């Protein structure tokens, strides 16, 4: 018990899913491929072949699939810069990529820690005085309103030549589905040059976001068919869940065998191995173990199960927007009728079929100001559906479909309803029960 990290467990129990996980499991194919792409990028550069081959990767999935965790794990596990080991510049939102000032400063800080503001100021001063900068491969773009050229990578290269780099750089942009603009935007041109390996530097891009990220890439002028590889993140495999539970337990000094492990795996399985559910289940265990000060014999499995149940409830409800609640009969009907192999057009047709603009019940109407296509994109952003690379639409979050049908489908009022709690929302992952 003395070796159990109670402080860490308590911190984990309250941390959000935007925090780096203490132990990472699964996604081996994604990690391996991105790592190898970065290595090839570096080998090509050090062999003296100048511009490196493009290696753009796209990672997509519904909210809670673990896209940000993949990026954070890569960032943390890579030991660069130095010795050719990859190093990541992780940008939490497209705005950090679109803002030349922020992007240039952070890239400099990665390559020359602590020098970002100094060199960025020098870039701005020189640009404003001269009107242009001698970038690698020619003149830079027009001056942006920030005083940084439209091509911040070339601006940085003019001060930190690629010949002095000691690692390949992976530019990772999270939430990329929200990127603005079209192919004429300055940041779109930078992305295009990253994709077509037009920089004389060992640098590549990884874009992470919801399933319409590939559509955003198209809008910015890069054909999704030219993307080197894209990965759809779904549920963990059962053996990956076991690895997660064992690694998580070891990290906090907990026993990896016995009733505690059995209970952990049961709760993770109750959430269908969906990453967000798995994390919430472990958070419930963390909270309970901290409560009993690490005495595993005092852990109340009923409290753990109830806590995991409540966290799943909050997760489902966090996926529901005001628009979805206001049109919940429409949402429930669409989800109930959606079949395997349907495409986006089929979903839009279902929305049009079930929406009743003349209904006295607002729950059957389309959200105000939305078309059927808008509603489709809205529920895609909320994780109800996901568009795959073969154009089919899937339901990415297990049990969310059942939860929506249970809570967003009209049903006849019965005498039993009068005695029920009107605010209770059932969980399709079964009522919480203690584990022996």
N, C-alpha and C positions, 0 to 999 in steps of 0.2 A: 504493500500500500504506500510505502514511503517513496517509491519510485514513480508513482502515478502523478502526472502533471495536471493537478487540479485547476491551477490558474489557466493553463492552456485549454482545458476542457470547457471551462466556463466561458472563456473568450470565444471558442468555436461555437458554442451553443447560441450565441447572440450575433455572430458575424453573418453578414449577408453573403449571397452567392457571387458577389463581385470580388470577394477576397480570394486570394490564391489558396487552393486546398492544401492542407498540411501533408497529404499524401495523394499522389496521382496514380490512377489505375486506368488501363484500357487505352484505346485509340492508338495502338502500336503502329498500325499501318500509316496513319497520318504523321505521327512523330518521325517514323523512319523515312518516309518520303520527303518531308520538308528538310530533314537533316541532310539527306543525300543530295537533294537539289542544291543546298547551300554549299556542300562540299564540292560538287561538280562546278559550281560557279567559281569557287576559289581556285580549283585546279586549272580551269581554263584560263583564269587570269594570270596565275603564277607561271604557267607554261608560255607566257608571252604572246598569247593569241588576241590580246586587246579586248575588244568588247566581248562580254560573256554571254552565253546562251540564255535566252529568256526562261524563266522558271516560275511564272505566276501560278499561285495556288489559291483556290477558293475553298473555304470551310463554311458550311452552312447548316442550319438546324433551327428548330423551334426554341423559344425561350426556355432555358433550363437544360438544354442539351449538353452544355459544357464547352461551348466555343471559346469563351474567354479563358476558361481554365486551361485549355490546350495551349493558347498563346502564353499565358502566365507560366505554365510548366516549362515550355521551351525557353522562354526568357530566363527563367531561374536556373535551368539545368545546363544551359550553355555556359562555358567558362570564359568566353572571349571578353574583350578583344585581346588578341595575341596568339601567336602560334598557328594561325589558320583556323582556329575554332570559330564557329559561327557566333555572331552577336546579333541581338534583336533590338530594333527600335520599335517598341510597342506603343501605338497611338490608340487611345481609348475611344476615339470618335472621329468621323471623317473631318470634322472641323479642324482638328489638329493637323490633318494632312493638307487641307485646303488653305490654311493660313500659312503663307510662305515664311513669315517671321517666326512663328512657333516651330514649324517644321525644321527650318534651317538651324535654329538655336539648339533644338533637341538632338539633331543629327551631329552637330559639332560636339555637344556634351558627351555623346556616345563615343565619338572618335578621340576627343581630347577633353576628358572630364574636367569640368570647372571652367572651360574656356568659351562656353556657348554664348553668353551675353557679350563678351569682349569681341569675339570674331563677328558675331551678328551685327554689332554696332559698326565695326569696321566695314563690313559688307554694305550696310546701309549708307554709311558716309561716302564711301567710294562710288557707290552707284549714283547717289544724288549729285555728287560733284562732276562725275565723268559722263553720266548718262548711259554708260554701258560698262560691262566687265568682260575681260578676256576669259571666257569659259573654255573648258576642254572641248574641243571640236567646234569652236566658233563663238559668235556673239550670243549673249543670253537674250531672253525675251524682253518684253517691255517692262517698265517699272510698275510695280503694283502700288497700291495706295499705302502699303506698309513700309515702303522704301526697300523692300527685298525684291529682287528680280522674280519674274514669274516662274523661273526654274531654280528653286532653292538648292537642288542637288548640284547643278553646275556651279552655282555661286559658292557652295561649300568646297567643291573640288578645286576651285581657283585658289583657295587658301589652304586646303588640306589635300594635296594631290593624292590620287589613288595609289601611286607608287609607295606612299608612306603608310598605307593601311596595313594592318596586321591580321585582319579577319574579314571574311565575307559579311556583308550587312544584309539582314532581312528586315525590310520595312513591313511591319504588320499593322493593319488598320482594322480595328474592331467596329462593329455596328455599321458595316459598309453599305448596307441596304439604304441608309439614310443619306448617302453622299448626294450633293446637289449638282446642278448644272448639266451640261451636255458635252459633246465632244469638243466644243470650242472653248470650254473653260480651261484656264491655265493648269489647274490640277489634273484635268483629264489628259492634257498633253504630257505632263510629267508621268502619269500612270502609263500612258501609251509607250513612252520611251523606256520605262521600266520593263514593260511587257515585251517590247520588241528589241530588247538589249541594245539600246542606242547610247548607253552611258559607258564610257571607258573606265569602268570600275566594277569590282565584284559586288554587285548589289541586285537584289530580287525583291518581289512583293508577295505577301500573303494577305488575302482579304477575307475577313470573317463577318458573318451576318446571318440574317434570316434567309429563307429559301429564295426570296426575290432579289438576293444579292447579284445573281447572275444577270437578272434583268437590268439592274443598275449598271453593271459592267457594260452591257450592251448599249445602254443610253449614253455612256461616256465614250463610246466609239470603239470598243473592243469586242469583237465577236466572241460570244461564249464558246463557240466551237474551237476557238484558238487557245482557250485556256488550257494550260499544260495538264492540270489535274484538278478535280473538284471532289469534295468529300461531304457526304450527308451524314451528320451525326444523329444517331438514334439511341436506342437503349443499350446498356452495357450487356455483354454476354454474362451468363451466370458465373463463369470462372473469373471474369473481370470483377464482378461484384464481390466474390470471395477474396480476391487480391486486395480490393479496396478495404473491406472490413478488416482483414489481417494487417495490412499496412497501416491503417488508421489506428488500430489498437496498439500496434508496436510503437507508433509515433508518440502516443500518450502514456506508454508504459502499462497498458492493460494486457491481461492474459489473452492469448490468441486461440485458446481451446476451451472447451467446456460449455456450460449453459449460456454464458454471456454471448459467445460467438454464435451459438445456435439461434439465440433470440435476435441477434443483429441480422443474420442472414434471412431470417423469417420476415423481419420488417422490411428489408430491402426488396425481398421477393414480393411482398404485399404491394409495393409500388411499381411492380413490373420491371424492375431494374432501370427505371427512368432516372437519369443522374440527379435531377433536382429532388426527387422523392428519396433517393438513397442518401443524399446529403442531409435532408430534413430528418430522416430516420436516425442517422448518426448524431445529429444535433440533439435529438430527444434523449438518446443514451447519454450524451455528454452532460446534459442538464441534470439528469437523474444521478449520475455517478458523482458529479460535483456536489449535489445536494446531500448525499450520504457520506461525503468526505472520503471517497475512494474505497469504502468498504463494500466490495462487490456482493457480499452475502446479504446486504441490506437493500440491494437494488429492487425496486418495486416494478415488476414487469408490466403490471396493469397501468401504472403511471406512464411508463415508456410508450406503451401501445397507444394510450390516450393522447400523449403528446405528439406522437407521429401522425395520428389521425387528425389532430387539430392543425398541424403544420401542413398536411395535404390539403385540408379545407382552405387554409389561407392561400395556398399556392393556386388552387383552382379559381378562387375568387379574385386573386390578383390578375388572372388572365382575362377576367370579364370587365369590359369597359361599360361606361354608362350607355353607350349606343347599343351594346349587346343586351344589356338588361332591359332597356326600353323596348327592344324588338325581340324579346326572348322566345316568343312562340315561333316566330319566323326562324330564328337561329336553330331552335330545337328540331323543327321540321326539316330544315336543310341537312342538318347533321344526321338525323335519323335515316334520311333517304339516300345519303351519299354511299356509293358503292365502290368496291375495289376496282381500280383501273380507270376511274373517272378522270377527266381532265378539267382544266380551269373553265372551259366553256360549259361543261356539264354542271359545274357548281353554279355558275352564273345563271344558267337556265333554271336550276332548282330554286334559286333566289327569286327569279321572276315568276316562277310557277306558284310559289307559296305566298309571296307578298300580296297583301290585299290593301291597296290604298284607300278603298272605300269602307274598310272595316271601322266600326266604332271603337274597337279595341286597338290601341296604339301598338300593342305587342305584336300584332300581325303586319304592321306597316314597316316600310323601309325607314331606317333612320333619316331624320330630316336632312335634306341636302345631299343624300347619297344615292347613287345609281346602284344597280345590281353589281356592276363591276367594282365600284367603290367598296361595297359591302364585302365582296370576296377578298379584296386586298386588305380590308380591315381585319377580318377574322384570320387571314394569313398572318398578319403582324401579331395577333394575339395568341398564335399557336394552335388554333383550332384545326387548320389544314396546313399542308406544306406542299410546295410545288417541286417535283423532282426533275432531274435533268432529262428524263424521257418524256416530259410534259404531263405525266400523270400527277394526280393529287393524292396525297396520303394523309392519314390522321396520325401525326407524329407522337403525340403524348398519350400513352396508354391510360385508359380509364377516364380521360377527359371527355371522350365521346359519351361514355356511360353517364358521367356526372352531368353533362349538358342535357342529355335526354331525360334524366331523372328530375332535373331542376328547371328545365326550359321547355317542357311539353305540357300543354293544357290537359287536365284530367277532370273527370266529373267530381263534383263535391259530394262527399259522403258524410254520414254521421260521425265516422271515425275522425274526419278532419277537424271537427269541432273540438275534440279533446286533444288534438296534437299541437305541438309547439309550432306556430306559424313561421318562426325564424330558424328552425332547425333545417340544416341542409345535409342530406345524407351523403355518405362517402361510399362510392362503389367498391372501394378496397376492403369491404367488410367491416363490421363493427369491431372496435378494439377488444381484444381478449388477452388475458394474461398468458404467459408462456411458462410451462412447467420446467 
